[in-house]
Amino acid sequence: MKCEHCGYDAPERAVICPECGEILPRPKKAEEEETEKAAVQKKTAPDADSFSMPFLSAPADLEKADGIAAEDPEVLRRQKQEKTTRLTRRIVAAAVTAAVVLAAVLYYVFFGGYKLAVYRYVKGVDRESGSMYVALVPDAYMDYLETTYSTTRREVKSMMQDYFKYWNKNYGTDGRMSYDIGKTEEITDADEISALESELKTDYNITVEIKKAVTVSVNIDDGGTKASEQATFVKIGNRWCCMKAMEDIDFVCQNDGYNVW
């Protein structure tokens, strides 16, 4: 034991320092040391109400890096499922968008503008479809037919259908019609467009504004019988119409449809 007064190393069980005579401190018992240690820990321990482990407030990325899951497995499972669902929706949306764009491109390439009108012009006869042919005329023209011949749109479709049946039976062939578009010439001269508008006014008493016009040479193969026709297509409003189709429909209505044939 070391004397606290003079620093002399006294024997282990000495009570008084042999050097200076001061009373030596008694060695602490184990129980006293444990009691004192507990008291010190109690003073330095944090309050229970404000206590929190450091990892409970750690950032999410740190938790993931340390492999610590802050939420229960059910919450994590739902989050994973929602993430998968959102990813699936984005993939589906992207696929739908791509399909729409592709359809628009194909439509423009094969049926864009007047090309759809050319299709109706040929296939209306081939498929004996009065509906396809009537789609080639403006609404004002249908009003002219109703006023002039006292007929309705449905009756016109029916007459054209029967007319095409008669034509295919007597003049057509057993094969299906195919076609390709040959020479195409866009009409840009204002006087020529004005002349077309005057023609519609004179022949059918309708006043319309032609936005665009094009003359198309159509090469038709009717089951091996080949022919070439030229037709003028005009854009009235948002619809491409065919001047030749108007002539055909007016001719059929003048002769009371299929009864003449």
TAHU-V998701 format. One record per residue. BURIAL is 1 if it has 16 or more other C-alpha atoms within 10 Angstrom, else 0. Layout:
# TAHU-V998701
burial=[BURIAL:BURIAL]
This chain:
# TAHU-V998701
burial=[1:0:1:0:0:0:0:0:0:1:0:0:0:0:0:0:1:0:0:0:0:0:0:1:0:0:0:0:0:0:0:0:0:0:0:0:0:0:0:0:0:0:0:0:0:0:0:0:0:0:0:0:0:0:0:0:0:0:0:0:0:0:0:0:0:0:0:0:0:0:0:0:0:0:0:0:0:0:0:0:0:0:0:0:0:0:0:0:0:0:0:0:0:0:0:0:0:0:0:0:0:0:0:0:0:0:0:0:0:0:0:0:1:1:1:1:1:1:1:1:1:1:1:1:1:1:1:1:1:1:1:1:1:1:1:1:1:1:0:0:1:1:1:1:1:0:0:0:0:0:1:0:1:0:0:1:1:1:1:1:1:1:1:1:1:0:1:1:0:0:0:1:0:0:0:0:1:1:1:0:0:0:0:0:0:0:1:0:0:0:0:0:1:0:0:1:1:1:0:1:0:0:0:1:0:1:0:1:0:1:0:1:1:1:1:1:1:1:1:1:1:1:0:0:0:0:0:0:0:0:1:1:1:1:1:1:0:0:1:1:1:1:1:1:1:1:0:0:1:1:0:1:1:0:0:0:1:1:0:0:0]
